[in-house]
Structures are given as C-alpha cells and as structure tokens.
Amino acid sequence: MKNSIFKFIYVYSVCLVILWVMVIFGLCATPGQYIPSLSWLELLSFDKLVHASIFFILVVLILIVCIKYTLSLRRVIFYVALCIFYGGLLEWMQANLFSNRSGDALDFIANTFGCLAGCFFYKKLKRIYFLFS
C-alpha cells in the first residue's frame, strides 16, 4: 500500500503540484466570512501550523518533480524561492484583493518556514526516487 501511494505521487507529480497550487489559492481566496472563527489564541497557533503545512506539502511535491526530471540544484533553489514568493504574493492578495481577508507577515513567515522545512526532505526523497526507477 505504501509503495503504491509513493508510486502514484511520483507518476502524477506535476499534476499534483498544479492541483495543490490551486487548492492553496482557493483556501487563501475564500472570503473571510466563510472561514470558521476560533479564539485569537487558538487561531494564532493553528493558523500558522496550517500555513506551514500547506507550503511544506507544496515544496515536497515540487522536489519530487525536480528529482523525477533530474533538475539541477540551481533549478531546485529557484522553485523553492518561487514557492516562498507565492506565499508572499498570496498574503499581499489577501491584504489588497480578497474580500474580508487580511494579509499577515506572520503568515508569510509560516509559509516560508514550511517551504524551508520541506527542503530538509530532499535527500530522503532522492533515495525514495531510486526505489521506483
């Protein structure tokens, strides 16, 4: 079962990246009135965990694509930087374009943390890749 999940992710990695980028955009573009509210203390920690997690998943999926197509380390760094930029762009859009949303520098930091945390799995993902090639 575990191998079939890894193989599915590997085979459809590009599609999964595109789908996940759209999911993140949809979540960030959701009007504020449709987001469940919690007390500010709970929201602060849970919200940051969600931000870090969704960008962690994005970077891991992108790293799988980079490994699959044997992209150079320079390209890998570029795509991770692009993910960080995307996190910042979404925060800016929440502050300026989306209704009932506000941009938050701490959310951007959480997005960036998630991206950088995903990078720590690069070597492990390369080892998993060799199981399927």
Buried (B, 14 or more C-beta within 10 A) or exposed (E): EEEEEBEEBBEEBBEBBEEBBEEBBEEBBBEEEEEEEEEEEEBEEEBBEBBBEBBBBBBBBBBBBBBBEEBEEEEBEEBBEBBBEBBBBBBEBBEEEBEEBEBBEEBBBBBBBBBBBBBEBBEEBEEBBEEEE
